[in-house]
Structure formats: structure tokens, C-alpha cells
Amino acid sequence: MKRTLGTCYYPEHWPEAWWAEDARRMVDLGLTWVRIGEFAWSRIEPAPGDLRWDWLDRAVDVLTAAGLQVVMGTPTATPPRWMLDRHPDMLAVDAQGHPRKFGSRRHYCFSHDGYREDAARIAGLMAERYGDRVGAWQTDNEYGCHDTTISYSDNARRAFQDWLRRRYQSPAQLNEAWGNIFWSMDYDRFDQVDLPNLTVTEPNPAHVMAFRRFASDEVVRFNQAQVAAIRAHSDAPISHNYMGRVLEFDHFAVGADMEIATWDSYPMGFLLDRVPDGDRDAYMRQGDPDFQAFHHDLYRAVGRGRWWVMEQQPGPVNWAPWNPAPLPGMVRLWSWEAFAHGAETVAWFRWRQAPFAQEQQHAGLLRSDSVEAPGYHEAAQVARELADAPDVTPAQAPVALIFDYASQWAWEAQPQGADFDYFGLCLDLYRSLRRLGLSVDILPPDTGDLSGYGLVLVPGLLTIPDVLRGAMAAAEGLVLTGPRCDLKTPELSFRVPLGPDLPGLAARSVMEETFPADTPRPLANTGTVVKWLETLETEAQVIEATLDGTPVLIRDGKRLHLAGWPNRVAADRILGALAVEAGLQVHTLPEGLRIRDTGAERFVFNYAAEARMFDGQEVPAAGVLRLPL
Ligand code: GAL
């Protein structure tokens, strides 16, 4: 496959006289794709039903005539102001009950039927007009970004009640499933069930969990309406651009309806804004060395192998608390890292810096005066390298990590310890695997086949589904669960009485403790456990224990369970030993160096600000090595 490059372009931001020259420069740069349209609704339909396609027709003409392929975005993340007059109750409502107003973007509630219909209408009209002219579609823009998945609106309440009716059939069954007898919370009718905000003290976690499942399903439903409208007129593949660490909806479920998963990668913005335990001192101008890779691997699974970076950071962004410039070389490194993880396309956001509105301080490939910005030159280098390079050969990784959005919602609904963060746990273990030089596949919780994996990690899974249980039992490799695995029913209750043993192990947790991250429990061996520790009743072999003898790592044959959250020293030691036992090639990588193996090559990435050595070769700061395997 030919890997390709692209950029995000907003013809409506620039004089029409510039378009042809912009298109020519994009092609000269070596770009194949240009994404347009995703915020242009007020120009396409300035008043209800008044459709102005002429300018967009001409933009598509100019771009395609230059040889570019268009990704057409549906503009539904930015409904025009008149939409609010048409649907005054379409805004999402925050947990305090305040509507989230017009004046930026993503100002809609996923549960508003009228808005969903208008969104599908505009998507259908665009598909009718451009269906055979575009290379791919993007629905909306970054579902869930700016905390927009969850809405406490009246529309959401009514849709939630319908959802509950379908899930539980009768109020009695809902009461039973949620344990509503506790504090006399029973309902007689579904229309009595409110959303779980503004309660006096904590709402029932089962109520919250149901609401979170519902909120995720609403994103699926909203997206499906657009997908159906597009498919009626176009055979081009459909994608959506997901975000980093947006966990409020099940991306596997949304992605199941589309051909391609894409995501928007802003490594430095992320590090300063949302990476748990990120090392800002070391990586301020590079981004976290594992956060992007984690999402590359995650979205490869969401896209069932087909995925892109739809927006790649080209220079300073505007939205993080601080916005430094990338270290020279990083724009190239991030792009190659995406290809090494299997991206089909990397597109930079955005072509030219906007001189107005919210993102005027956000770099583009061009400055707002059209002069090439530093990122442009690195993009040009990637384009040249891509032209000469052999293709990246996809390969199954030797290690799998199961990732489950519902577990994130569960442990948010019932944190038990202020520091317990499901995503943080998965990222911590992933980081440890990467420090050992291992390549990882992230897989969904309904994975039914684990063949070919030497080591499988199942951290923090609320409930282990039967299909995964079967795959774990049949796995050839070592399977490590925990901590906090299979403790609850999907309704977020303990199994009574204290449930069966952990799958494949004569062991069960009979008590769970949490403690602040800065008061770890030392292990008898090196390292500590932090944040979480289970008391296991077990007949399995105890491999690791705390200094005072509490079992922490147990095993029976190929099945292992971690009862606590290992700190970096413990995780690297434990996972390193398991990988060696599984026959995997483990490395002791210097700080900042990461590798990713494909079918034919080993990519070496240096996230450090200084040169590092790998296998006797120097990798410059922000440098990339490609070695044959
Ligand atoms: C993304 C978004 C873009 C732009 C960009 C700025 O999250 O999709 O529209 O806002 O961030 O970094």
C-alpha cells in the first residue's frame, strides 16, 4: 500500500483567488489528501433551506483538478446560529443544569431528535452532491471533544427513559438490577427516573453506569444517522476523527459502522493538558513518548486495521495551558511513528494559520502570510522519504492489551480511590511494555481469539465477557489479569456471594484497598504497588507479595493475576520477566527511546532532547532509525 499525506483546509477562510495556488503548493509538497467542509455549515446553508453549493463546488473542482483527493467533512460539529432558533432546546446541558451556549462549537445534545435529523439531512445532501467526487468522508468532528458526550438535558432524560425501558423491560427489573432497595430508591415507572446529576450525595453507581452506557449509545446513534445518509449516495469510505483520551463513548461501537478510524494527534498539547503522570521536564517539546503510540494502537483496532492521523500537530497549538514549539525533528518523528504503527495517511492540521478567531495562535504548515512555517519543511522531508521508502509491512504484535471503555465509566462511577484511573492504569502498563521495546496490539473486550500473542494483558476490566474468557482459556501465551478485574456485574454490583474465582485461577478478591499515590506499599522484591491492592483468597502460587506478605502476583500455569497497581520499577521487572518467559525479545532502552517492529523493519524513535544509542548506532535527538529485521 502507498502511504499518503494530507492537510486540513478551509477554503471558506480565504479569498477564492488563492485556492488554485494553495492546491498547487499542496501537490508540490507531496500531499495526496485535503480535508474540507467540516465547519462550513453557515456558508453552505446560510438560512434554513437556502443551500449555496456554488462555492463548495468550485473548491472541490479546484482541489481535484490539481490532483488532490478530497475528504469531505460533514459540518455537524458547528450548527449555524439559525439552528438554535429552529431547535431552541438543542443545546447540551452541563451537570449543574446550565445549557452550553452558542459561540464556539459542538453546541448540541446528542439526544435532540430534531438536530440529529438536521445533521443527517445535511450529510445526505452533501453525499448526494459530492458522493462520487470525494475520496473519503468524515462525519462531524471529534465526538466528545470539549466534554460534549454527556448532556443532562430534558431530551437526554426522555431518551434515557426509553433506553431504560428497552434494557430492563419493567421498573421492577430495573430496581432489582440497580439494588434500589438501598436508600428506598425504587421506581414505579420509567418516567420517574431522572438523570444522575444534582443528587444530594452520590447517585447509585448503577444508575450512573446505565447513564454512561446510554450516553455512549447516543453517539453511536447520532453517527449512524449520518452514515446511513451518506451511504445512500456514496461508496467512498467513511471515517470519523477521534481525539486523544476521550473516553466517554465506546469508540469500538462507533467505529463498527465505518470503514476507517482516524484521530487527531497533538502530542505537545496532550502532554501539557491531559497525559496522566506525563514527564513535562523531559518531553515539553516532544510530547509524551507513549501517549500517541497508545492511541495509534487503539485506533488501529477501532478501524479494524484501517486508520489515519487526520490532524497532526505541525507547530505550537493554541489550546493547551502552555504552547511551546516542537523540537526540530518532532513533526517528522510523529509522522513516521504513525506510519510505523500502520497509519495509511497522515494529514497535518492545518494548511495555513488563521489570522482570526479562536485558533489564530495555532501553527499551520504555512504562516498566515503564506510563508512556509517550520513544520512545512519537516512535512516536505517526510514526503520525500515516503517516496523512496519501502512500504511499511503490517504485522501482528507479540503483546496484546485489552482496552474497555465501559471499565473507564465503571471506575469513574465508583472510583473507590481518588487516584484510580482506568485509562491511567492501561497507559502505565503500556508504557512499561514500550520501555521493554515491545510492540503492542490494543484489542477490544469482545476479542475472541488471542492466538499468536506471547503475552496478553487484561488490566482493570469491570467484567470479563464470556467470549474473552474463552479466548483467554485457549490462549497460547501468558495471560495477566488485574488489578481490579472481573469484580462486578455489568450493572456494577458485586457478584453475590463474592462471585466465582477469577477466570483460570483458584483465586478471588475478598477485599480491595485504595491509598494515595504517594503512600505506596513496598514489595518484598524491588518496587511498590500504588493506589490499589486486593486481598486475594487463593490457592494459586504466590510469585510476588508486599513486604508484609500480602499476595500481589499469583499464577497457575499460563494464567497470572496482579492484585495491585505496580509502580514503574515493579511493572518493568514483572512484565520484563514475563516477556522473557514468553520468548519475546526484550530491550533495555535508554530514556526516551522507543521501538516499533513491523513485518520487515524495526523503527527506532528518539523522544529525548539528546542523542541516544541503539545497538551501537546513534539516534539523534528527535531522530528516527529504520532497521531491517
Ligand atoms: C482539533 C480540532 C481542530 C482544531 C485543532 C486545533 O481538536 O479537530 O478543528 O481545533 O484541534 O489543535
Boltz pocket constraint, residues with backbone or C-beta under 6 A from the ligand:
constraints:
  - pocket:
      binder: B
      contacts: [[A, 141], [A, 142], [A, 145], [A, 264], [A, 266], [A, 311], [A, 317], [A, 318], [A, 319], [A, 349], [A, 359], [A, 362]]
      max_distance: 6.0
